[in-house]
Amino acid sequence: MTATEFDEAFPGAEFDFWDSHPDYPVEDWQWEVSNDDTRLGYWGWVKSQMDADAESGND
């Protein structure tokens, strides 16, 4: 995800491209990457987690 894509995916965010999302720590993403559970970059993974949570009502 580029910085522009980040801005489009997270409009008005109180964090920036180099931060970690408060609800989705970088360590969780790193764990999924190391277990071959995702090949997404960090912010793409955050967006997919947010979408999955919204679909399941966990937001």
N, CA, C, O and CB atoms as a CASP TS submission, in Angstrom:
PFRMAT TS
TARGET T0000
AUTHOR 0000-0000-0000
METHOD Language model
MODEL 1
PARENT N/A
ATOM      1  N   MET     1       0.857  -1.165   0.000  1.00  0.00           N
ATOM      2  CA  MET     1       0.000   0.000   0.000  1.00  0.00           C
ATOM      3  C   MET     1       0.903   1.229   0.000  1.00  0.00           C
ATOM      4  O   MET     1       1.821   1.346   0.812  1.00  0.00           O
ATOM      5  CB  MET     1      -0.975  -0.002   1.227  1.00  0.00           C
ATOM      6  N   THR     2       0.632   2.114  -0.901  1.00  0.00           N
ATOM      7  CA  THR     2       1.388   3.355  -0.956  1.00  0.00           C
ATOM      8  C   THR     2       0.824   4.352   0.053  1.00  0.00           C
ATOM      9  O   THR     2      -0.245   4.134   0.623  1.00  0.00           O
ATOM     10  CB  THR     2       1.360   3.948  -2.381  1.00  0.00           C
ATOM     11  N   ALA     3       1.542   5.433   0.265  1.00  0.00           N
ATOM     12  CA  ALA     3       1.051   6.470   1.180  1.00  0.00           C
ATOM     13  C   ALA     3      -0.258   7.061   0.668  1.00  0.00           C
ATOM     14  O   ALA     3      -1.134   7.390   1.468  1.00  0.00           O
ATOM     15  CB  ALA     3       2.105   7.584   1.353  1.00  0.00           C
ATOM     16  N   THR     4      -0.408   7.202  -0.631  1.00  0.00           N
ATOM     17  CA  THR     4      -1.649   7.722  -1.208  1.00  0.00           C
ATOM     18  C   THR     4      -2.797   6.749  -0.965  1.00  0.00           C
ATOM     19  O   THR     4      -3.892   7.160  -0.582  1.00  0.00           O
ATOM     20  CB  THR     4      -1.480   7.982  -2.721  1.00  0.00           C
ATOM     21  N   GLU     5      -2.550   5.467  -1.184  1.00  0.00           N
ATOM     22  CA  GLU     5      -3.577   4.454  -0.920  1.00  0.00           C
ATOM     23  C   GLU     5      -3.941   4.434   0.559  1.00  0.00           C
ATOM     24  O   GLU     5      -5.104   4.243   0.917  1.00  0.00           O
ATOM     25  CB  GLU     5      -3.094   3.060  -1.366  1.00  0.00           C
ATOM     26  N   PHE     6      -2.943   4.630   1.415  1.00  0.00           N
ATOM     27  CA  PHE     6      -3.185   4.720   2.851  1.00  0.00           C
ATOM     28  C   PHE     6      -4.146   5.858   3.150  1.00  0.00           C
ATOM     29  O   PHE     6      -5.123   5.675   3.876  1.00  0.00           O
ATOM     30  CB  PHE     6      -1.865   4.917   3.616  1.00  0.00           C
ATOM     31  N   ASP     7      -3.873   7.036   2.593  1.00  0.00           N
ATOM     32  CA  ASP     7      -4.726   8.203   2.828  1.00  0.00           C
ATOM     33  C   ASP     7      -6.153   7.960   2.357  1.00  0.00           C
ATOM     34  O   ASP     7      -7.103   8.433   2.981  1.00  0.00           O
ATOM     35  CB  ASP     7      -4.152   9.426   2.126  1.00  0.00           C
ATOM     36  N   GLU     8      -6.309   7.229   1.263  1.00  0.00           N
ATOM     37  CA  GLU     8      -7.647   6.921   0.747  1.00  0.00           C
ATOM     38  C   GLU     8      -8.358   5.879   1.612  1.00  0.00           C
ATOM     39  O   GLU     8      -9.574   5.943   1.795  1.00  0.00           O
ATOM     40  CB  GLU     8      -7.554   6.421  -0.698  1.00  0.00           C
ATOM     41  N   ALA     9      -7.597   4.922   2.140  1.00  0.00           N
ATOM     42  CA  ALA     9      -8.196   3.853   2.946  1.00  0.00           C
ATOM     43  C   ALA     9      -8.525   4.305   4.365  1.00  0.00           C
ATOM     44  O   ALA     9      -9.461   3.795   4.981  1.00  0.00           O
ATOM     45  CB  ALA     9      -7.262   2.662   3.001  1.00  0.00           C
ATOM     46  N   PHE    10      -7.751   5.270   4.886  1.00  0.00           N
ATOM     47  CA  PHE    10      -7.916   5.721   6.267  1.00  0.00           C
ATOM     48  C   PHE    10      -8.049   7.241   6.327  1.00  0.00           C
ATOM     49  O   PHE    10      -7.207   7.911   6.925  1.00  0.00           O
ATOM     50  CB  PHE    10      -6.730   5.257   7.130  1.00  0.00           C
ATOM     51  N   PRO    11      -9.103   7.792   5.710  1.00  0.00           N
ATOM     52  CA  PRO    11      -9.250   9.253   5.704  1.00  0.00           C
ATOM     53  C   PRO    11      -9.415   9.807   7.120  1.00  0.00           C
ATOM     54  O   PRO    11     -10.176   9.266   7.923  1.00  0.00           O
ATOM     55  CB  PRO    11     -10.451   9.661   4.841  1.00  0.00           C
ATOM     56  N   GLY    12      -8.704  10.874   7.413  1.00  0.00           N
ATOM     57  CA  GLY    12      -8.817  11.516   8.719  1.00  0.00           C
ATOM     58  C   GLY    12      -8.201  10.733   9.855  1.00  0.00           C
ATOM     59  O   GLY    12      -8.488  11.011  11.019  1.00  0.00           O
ATOM     60  N   ALA    13      -7.362   9.761   9.549  1.00  0.00           N
ATOM     61  CA  ALA    13      -6.756   8.927  10.589  1.00  0.00           C
ATOM     62  C   ALA    13      -5.882   9.755  11.517  1.00  0.00           C
ATOM     63  O   ALA    13      -5.256  10.730  11.102  1.00  0.00           O
ATOM     64  CB  ALA    13      -5.931   7.803   9.960  1.00  0.00           C
ATOM     65  N   GLU    14      -5.853   9.348  12.784  1.00  0.00           N
ATOM     66  CA  GLU    14      -5.012  10.029  13.772  1.00  0.00           C
ATOM     67  C   GLU    14      -3.632   9.372  13.852  1.00  0.00           C
ATOM     68  O   GLU    14      -2.886   9.605  14.803  1.00  0.00           O
ATOM     69  CB  GLU    14      -5.690  10.015  15.159  1.00  0.00           C
ATOM     70  N   PHE    15      -3.301   8.569  12.873  1.00  0.00           N
ATOM     71  CA  PHE    15      -1.996   7.926  12.779  1.00  0.00           C
ATOM     72  C   PHE    15      -1.566   8.071  11.325  1.00  0.00           C
ATOM     73  O   PHE    15      -2.391   8.349  10.455  1.00  0.00           O
ATOM     74  CB  PHE    15      -2.040   6.401  13.242  1.00  0.00           C
ATOM     75  N   ASP    16      -0.278   7.883  11.062  1.00  0.00           N
ATOM     76  CA  ASP    16       0.172   8.025   9.687  1.00  0.00           C
ATOM     77  C   ASP    16       0.776   6.727   9.170  1.00  0.00           C
ATOM     78  O   ASP    16       0.813   5.718   9.874  1.00  0.00           O
ATOM     79  CB  ASP    16       1.183   9.156   9.576  1.00  0.00           C
ATOM     80  N   PHE    17       1.238   6.771   7.952  1.00  0.00           N
ATOM     81  CA  PHE    17       1.730   5.598   7.239  1.00  0.00           C
ATOM     82  C   PHE    17       2.800   4.839   8.015  1.00  0.00           C
ATOM     83  O   PHE    17       2.889   3.617   7.895  1.00  0.00           O
ATOM     84  CB  PHE    17       2.277   6.010   5.901  1.00  0.00           C
ATOM     85  N   TRP    18       3.618   5.536   8.812  1.00  0.00           N
ATOM     86  CA  TRP    18       4.727   4.899   9.524  1.00  0.00           C
ATOM     87  C   TRP    18       4.357   4.475  10.934  1.00  0.00           C
ATOM     88  O   TRP    18       5.178   3.878  11.630  1.00  0.00           O
ATOM     89  CB  TRP    18       5.904   5.831   9.578  1.00  0.00           C
ATOM     90  N   ASP    19       3.148   4.768  11.368  1.00  0.00           N
ATOM     91  CA  ASP    19       2.682   4.359  12.695  1.00  0.00           C
ATOM     92  C   ASP    19       2.136   2.941  12.661  1.00  0.00           C
ATOM     93  O   ASP    19       2.115   2.283  11.621  1.00  0.00           O
ATOM     94  CB  ASP    19       1.607   5.325  13.212  1.00  0.00           C
ATOM     95  N   SER    20       1.701   2.496  13.817  1.00  0.00           N
ATOM     96  CA  SER    20       0.993   1.233  13.956  1.00  0.00           C
ATOM     97  C   SER    20      -0.442   1.559  14.346  1.00  0.00           C
ATOM     98  O   SER    20      -0.678   2.447  15.165  1.00  0.00           O
ATOM     99  CB  SER    20       1.680   0.294  15.015  1.00  0.00           C
ATOM    100  N   HIS    21      -1.394   0.853  13.767  1.00  0.00           N
ATOM    101  CA  HIS    21      -2.797   1.069  14.120  1.00  0.00           C
ATOM    102  C   HIS    21      -2.998   0.616  15.563  1.00  0.00           C
ATOM    103  O   HIS    21      -2.508  -0.449  15.940  1.00  0.00           O
ATOM    104  CB  HIS    21      -3.760   0.297  13.144  1.00  0.00           C
ATOM    105  N   PRO    22      -3.704   1.396  16.376  1.00  0.00           N
ATOM    106  CA  PRO    22      -3.872   1.045  17.796  1.00  0.00           C
ATOM    107  C   PRO    22      -4.605  -0.274  18.034  1.00  0.00           C
ATOM    108  O   PRO    22      -4.389  -0.911  19.065  1.00  0.00           O
ATOM    109  CB  PRO    22      -4.614   2.141  18.494  1.00  0.00           C
ATOM    110  N   ASP    23      -5.457  -0.696  17.118  1.00  0.00           N
ATOM    111  CA  ASP    23      -6.208  -1.940  17.309  1.00  0.00           C
ATOM    112  C   ASP    23      -5.570  -3.152  16.629  1.00  0.00           C
ATOM    113  O   ASP    23      -5.969  -4.289  16.880  1.00  0.00           O
ATOM    114  CB  ASP    23      -7.608  -1.764  16.793  1.00  0.00           C
ATOM    115  N   TYR    24      -4.592  -2.909  15.779  1.00  0.00           N
ATOM    116  CA  TYR    24      -3.960  -3.980  15.006  1.00  0.00           C
ATOM    117  C   TYR    24      -2.442  -3.811  15.058  1.00  0.00           C
ATOM    118  O   TYR    24      -1.859  -3.251  14.130  1.00  0.00           O
ATOM    119  CB  TYR    24      -4.465  -3.976  13.528  1.00  0.00           C
ATOM    120  N   PRO    25      -1.802  -4.274  16.107  1.00  0.00           N
ATOM    121  CA  PRO    25      -0.359  -4.051  16.290  1.00  0.00           C
ATOM    122  C   PRO    25       0.485  -4.709  15.194  1.00  0.00           C
ATOM    123  O   PRO    25       0.126  -5.749  14.642  1.00  0.00           O
ATOM    124  CB  PRO    25       0.075  -4.579  17.651  1.00  0.00           C
ATOM    125  N   VAL    26       1.603  -4.076  14.906  1.00  0.00           N
ATOM    126  CA  VAL    26       2.540  -4.604  13.919  1.00  0.00           C
ATOM    127  C   VAL    26       2.964  -6.025  14.298  1.00  0.00           C
ATOM    128  O   VAL    26       3.172  -6.865  13.423  1.00  0.00           O
ATOM    129  CB  VAL    26       3.776  -3.685  13.798  1.00  0.00           C
ATOM    130  N   GLU    27       3.090  -6.288  15.576  1.00  0.00           N
ATOM    131  CA  GLU    27       3.517  -7.615  16.024  1.00  0.00           C
ATOM    132  C   GLU    27       2.530  -8.703  15.598  1.00  0.00           C
ATOM    133  O   GLU    27       2.940  -9.820  15.282  1.00  0.00           O
ATOM    134  CB  GLU    27       3.680  -7.629  17.544  1.00  0.00           C
ATOM    135  N   ASP    28       1.232  -8.385  15.587  1.00  0.00           N
ATOM    136  CA  ASP    28       0.230  -9.360  15.133  1.00  0.00           C
ATOM    137  C   ASP    28       0.404  -9.654  13.645  1.00  0.00           C
ATOM    138  O   ASP    28       0.326 -10.805  13.215  1.00  0.00           O
ATOM    139  CB  ASP    28      -1.202  -8.840  15.410  1.00  0.00           C
ATOM    140  N   TRP    29       0.639  -8.602  12.869  1.00  0.00           N
ATOM    141  CA  TRP    29       0.881  -8.775  11.437  1.00  0.00           C
ATOM    142  C   TRP    29       2.155  -9.581  11.202  1.00  0.00           C
ATOM    143  O   TRP    29       2.179 -10.483  10.364  1.00  0.00           O
ATOM    144  CB  TRP    29       0.978  -7.408  10.736  1.00  0.00           C
ATOM    145  N   GLN    30       3.214  -9.254  11.945  1.00  0.00           N
ATOM    146  CA  GLN    30       4.472  -9.983  11.791  1.00  0.00           C
ATOM    147  C   GLN    30       4.283 -11.470  12.091  1.00  0.00           C
ATOM    148  O   GLN    30       4.860 -12.322  11.415  1.00  0.00           O
ATOM    149  CB  GLN    30       5.550  -9.391  12.713  1.00  0.00           C
ATOM    150  N   TRP    31       3.481 -11.775  13.094  1.00  0.00           N
ATOM    151  CA  TRP    31       3.209 -13.163  13.453  1.00  0.00           C
ATOM    152  C   TRP    31       2.517 -13.873  12.290  1.00  0.00           C
ATOM    153  O   TRP    31       2.880 -14.994  11.934  1.00  0.00           O
ATOM    154  CB  TRP    31       2.340 -13.238  14.732  1.00  0.00           C
ATOM    155  N   GLU    32       1.507 -13.203  11.695  1.00  0.00           N
ATOM    156  CA  GLU    32       0.797 -13.809  10.570  1.00  0.00           C
ATOM    157  C   GLU    32       1.718 -14.004   9.371  1.00  0.00           C
ATOM    158  O   GLU    32       1.634 -15.020   8.682  1.00  0.00           O
ATOM    159  CB  GLU    32      -0.398 -12.949  10.173  1.00  0.00           C
ATOM    160  N   VAL    33       2.599 -13.029   9.120  1.00  0.00           N
ATOM    161  CA  VAL    33       3.554 -13.162   8.016  1.00  0.00           C
ATOM    162  C   VAL    33       4.486 -14.340   8.276  1.00  0.00           C
ATOM    163  O   VAL    33       4.722 -15.155   7.384  1.00  0.00           O
ATOM    164  CB  VAL    33       4.370 -11.855   7.833  1.00  0.00           C
ATOM    165  N   SER    34       5.015 -14.432   9.491  1.00  0.00           N
ATOM    166  CA  SER    34       5.980 -15.495   9.798  1.00  0.00           C
ATOM    167  C   SER    34       5.342 -16.882   9.744  1.00  0.00           C
ATOM    168  O   SER    34       6.036 -17.876   9.530  1.00  0.00           O
ATOM    169  CB  SER    34       6.592 -15.266  11.176  1.00  0.00           C
ATOM    170  N   ASN    35       4.026 -16.955   9.935  1.00  0.00           N
ATOM    171  CA  ASN    35       3.304 -18.228   9.848  1.00  0.00           C
ATOM    172  C   ASN    35       2.715 -18.465   8.462  1.00  0.00           C
ATOM    173  O   ASN    35       1.952 -19.408   8.250  1.00  0.00           O
ATOM    174  CB  ASN    35       2.196 -18.269  10.886  1.00  0.00           C
ATOM    175  N   ASP    36       3.081 -17.593   7.521  1.00  0.00           N
ATOM    176  CA  ASP    36       2.606 -17.684   6.139  1.00  0.00           C
ATOM    177  C   ASP    36       1.083 -17.605   6.047  1.00  0.00           C
ATOM    178  O   ASP    36       0.471 -18.223   5.176  1.00  0.00           O
ATOM    179  CB  ASP    36       3.092 -18.980   5.507  1.00  0.00           C
ATOM    180  N   ASP    37       0.470 -16.826   6.969  1.00  0.00           N
ATOM    181  CA  ASP    37      -0.978 -16.629   6.960  1.00  0.00           C
ATOM    182  C   ASP    37      -1.390 -15.423   6.126  1.00  0.00           C
ATOM    183  O   ASP    37      -2.567 -15.268   5.801  1.00  0.00           O
ATOM    184  CB  ASP    37      -1.489 -16.467   8.376  1.00  0.00           C
ATOM    185  N   THR    38      -0.429 -14.564   5.776  1.00  0.00           N
ATOM    186  CA  THR    38      -0.712 -13.413   4.924  1.00  0.00           C
ATOM    187  C   THR    38       0.530 -13.054   4.134  1.00  0.00           C
ATOM    188  O   THR    38       1.660 -13.306   4.553  1.00  0.00           O
ATOM    189  CB  THR    38      -1.192 -12.205   5.759  1.00  0.00           C
ATOM    190  N   ARG    39       0.289 -12.470   3.000  1.00  0.00           N
ATOM    191  CA  ARG    39       1.374 -11.922   2.187  1.00  0.00           C
ATOM    192  C   ARG    39       1.141 -10.427   1.973  1.00  0.00           C
ATOM    193  O   ARG    39       1.857  -9.777   1.212  1.00  0.00           O
ATOM    194  CB  ARG    39       1.476 -12.664   0.822  1.00  0.00           C
ATOM    195  N   LEU    40       0.138  -9.900   2.651  1.00  0.00           N
ATOM    196  CA  LEU    40      -0.170  -8.474   2.550  1.00  0.00           C
ATOM    197  C   LEU    40       0.869  -7.652   3.295  1.00  0.00           C
ATOM    198  O   LEU    40       1.473  -8.119   4.260  1.00  0.00           O
ATOM    199  CB  LEU    40      -1.574  -8.180   3.101  1.00  0.00           C
ATOM    200  N   GLY    41       1.067  -6.430   2.837  1.00  0.00           N
ATOM    201  CA  GLY    41       1.849  -5.474   3.607  1.00  0.00           C
ATOM    202  C   GLY    41       1.061  -5.092   4.848  1.00  0.00           C
ATOM    203  O   GLY    41      -0.122  -5.411   4.960  1.00  0.00           O
ATOM    204  N   TYR    42       1.720  -4.404   5.787  1.00  0.00           N
ATOM    205  CA  TYR    42       1.077  -4.101   7.064  1.00  0.00           C
ATOM    206  C   TYR    42      -0.256  -3.386   6.906  1.00  0.00           C
ATOM    207  O   TYR    42      -1.261  -3.857   7.439  1.00  0.00           O
ATOM    208  CB  TYR    42       1.992  -3.265   7.909  1.00  0.00           C
ATOM    209  N   TRP    43      -0.301  -2.259   6.188  1.00  0.00           N
ATOM    210  CA  TRP    43      -1.540  -1.487   6.119  1.00  0.00           C
ATOM    211  C   TRP    43      -2.610  -2.192   5.284  1.00  0.00           C
ATOM    212  O   TRP    43      -3.800  -2.024   5.552  1.00  0.00           O
ATOM    213  CB  TRP    43      -1.261  -0.107   5.539  1.00  0.00           C
ATOM    214  N   GLY    44      -2.219  -2.966   4.296  1.00  0.00           N
ATOM    215  CA  GLY    44      -3.195  -3.783   3.577  1.00  0.00           C
ATOM    216  C   GLY    44      -3.817  -4.812   4.498  1.00  0.00           C
ATOM    217  O   GLY    44      -5.016  -5.084   4.433  1.00  0.00           O
ATOM    218  N   TRP    45      -2.967  -5.392   5.371  1.00  0.00           N
ATOM    219  CA  TRP    45      -3.451  -6.355   6.359  1.00  0.00           C
ATOM    220  C   TRP    45      -4.411  -5.684   7.342  1.00  0.00           C
ATOM    221  O   TRP    45      -5.456  -6.246   7.669  1.00  0.00           O
ATOM    222  CB  TRP    45      -2.270  -6.990   7.117  1.00  0.00           C
ATOM    223  N   VAL    46      -4.058  -4.476   7.818  1.00  0.00           N
ATOM    224  CA  VAL    46      -4.942  -3.744   8.738  1.00  0.00           C
ATOM    225  C   VAL    46      -6.301  -3.528   8.087  1.00  0.00           C
ATOM    226  O   VAL    46      -7.338  -3.769   8.706  1.00  0.00           O
ATOM    227  CB  VAL    46      -4.315  -2.380   9.143  1.00  0.00           C
ATOM    228  N   LYS    47      -6.292  -3.075   6.842  1.00  0.00           N
ATOM    229  CA  LYS    47      -7.551  -2.829   6.138  1.00  0.00           C
ATOM    230  C   LYS    47      -8.357  -4.119   6.022  1.00  0.00           C
ATOM    231  O   LYS    47      -9.573  -4.107   6.213  1.00  0.00           O
ATOM    232  CB  LYS    47      -7.284  -2.237   4.738  1.00  0.00           C
ATOM    233  N   SER    48      -7.696  -5.227   5.712  1.00  0.00           N
ATOM    234  CA  SER    48      -8.430  -6.492   5.592  1.00  0.00           C
ATOM    235  C   SER    48      -8.972  -6.942   6.945  1.00  0.00           C
ATOM    236  O   SER    48     -10.062  -7.511   7.005  1.00  0.00           O
ATOM    237  CB  SER    48      -7.526  -7.584   5.000  1.00  0.00           C
ATOM    238  N   GLN    49      -8.242  -6.702   8.025  1.00  0.00           N
ATOM    239  CA  GLN    49      -8.724  -7.043   9.369  1.00  0.00           C
ATOM    240  C   GLN    49      -9.934  -6.188   9.738  1.00  0.00           C
ATOM    241  O   GLN    49     -10.903  -6.686  10.311  1.00  0.00           O
ATOM    242  CB  GLN    49      -7.600  -6.855  10.414  1.00  0.00           C
ATOM    243  N   MET    50      -9.869  -4.894   9.404  1.00  0.00           N
ATOM    244  CA  MET    50     -10.991  -3.994   9.687  1.00  0.00           C
ATOM    245  C   MET    50     -12.230  -4.420   8.909  1.00  0.00           C
ATOM    246  O   MET    50     -13.336  -4.426   9.450  1.00  0.00           O
ATOM    247  CB  MET    50     -10.621  -2.540   9.339  1.00  0.00           C
ATOM    248  N   ASP    51     -12.044  -4.777   7.639  1.00  0.00           N
ATOM    249  CA  ASP    51     -13.171  -5.224   6.817  1.00  0.00           C
ATOM    250  C   ASP    51     -13.772  -6.510   7.381  1.00  0.00           C
ATOM    251  O   ASP    51     -14.992  -6.650   7.459  1.00  0.00           O
ATOM    252  CB  ASP    51     -12.724  -5.440   5.357  1.00  0.00           C
ATOM    253  N   ALA    52     -12.910  -7.445   7.771  1.00  0.00           N
ATOM    254  CA  ALA    52     -13.393  -8.717   8.329  1.00  0.00           C
ATOM    255  C   ALA    52     -14.136  -8.475   9.638  1.00  0.00           C
ATOM    256  O   ALA    52     -15.177  -9.087   9.878  1.00  0.00           O
ATOM    257  CB  ALA    52     -12.216  -9.696   8.558  1.00  0.00           C
ATOM    258  N   ASP    53     -13.616  -7.593  10.483  1.00  0.00           N
ATOM    259  CA  ASP    53     -14.282  -7.288  11.740  1.00  0.00           C
ATOM    260  C   ASP    53     -15.638  -6.622  11.505  1.00  0.00           C
ATOM    261  O   ASP    53     -16.605  -6.909  12.210  1.00  0.00           O
ATOM    262  CB  ASP    53     -13.399  -6.390  12.599  1.00  0.00           C
ATOM    263  N   ALA    54     -15.703  -5.743  10.524  1.00  0.00           N
ATOM    264  CA  ALA    54     -16.963  -5.062  10.228  1.00  0.00           C
ATOM    265  C   ALA    54     -18.002  -6.068   9.727  1.00  0.00           C
ATOM    266  O   ALA    54     -19.176  -5.982  10.087  1.00  0.00           O
ATOM    267  CB  ALA    54     -16.745  -3.944   9.179  1.00  0.00           C
ATOM    268  N   GLU    55     -17.572  -7.013   8.905  1.00  0.00           N
ATOM    269  CA  GLU    55     -18.490  -8.027   8.381  1.00  0.00           C
ATOM    270  C   GLU    55     -19.004  -8.946   9.487  1.00  0.00           C
ATOM    271  O   GLU    55     -20.148  -9.400   9.447  1.00  0.00           O
ATOM    272  CB  GLU    55     -17.798  -8.855   7.296  1.00  0.00           C
ATOM    273  N   SER    56     -18.148  -9.216  10.476  1.00  0.00           N
ATOM    274  CA  SER    56     -18.554 -10.136  11.555  1.00  0.00           C
ATOM    275  C   SER    56     -19.175  -9.396  12.734  1.00  0.00           C
ATOM    276  O   SER    56     -19.618 -10.021  13.698  1.00  0.00           O
ATOM    277  CB  SER    56     -17.352 -10.947  12.038  1.00  0.00           C
ATOM    278  N   GLY    57     -19.210  -8.055  12.661  1.00  0.00           N
ATOM    279  CA  GLY    57     -19.796  -7.269  13.729  1.00  0.00           C
ATOM    280  C   GLY    57     -18.883  -7.052  14.907  1.00  0.00           C
ATOM    281  O   GLY    57     -19.357  -6.740  16.000  1.00  0.00           O
ATOM    282  N   ASN    58     -17.575  -7.209  14.720  1.00  0.00           N
ATOM    283  CA  ASN    58     -16.601  -7.033  15.802  1.00  0.00           C
ATOM    284  C   ASN    58     -15.925  -5.672  15.785  1.00  0.00           C
ATOM    285  O   ASN    58     -14.841  -5.519  16.347  1.00  0.00           O
ATOM    286  CB  ASN    58     -15.552  -8.105  15.722  1.00  0.00           C
ATOM    287  N   ASP    59     -16.539  -4.686  15.155  1.00  0.00           N
ATOM    288  CA  ASP    59     -15.874  -3.380  15.066  1.00  0.00           C
ATOM    289  C   ASP    59     -16.146  -2.506  16.219  1.00  0.00           C
ATOM    290  O   ASP    59     -15.650  -1.381  16.272  1.00  0.00           O
ATOM    291  CB  ASP    59     -16.273  -2.678  13.846  1.00  0.00           C
TER
END
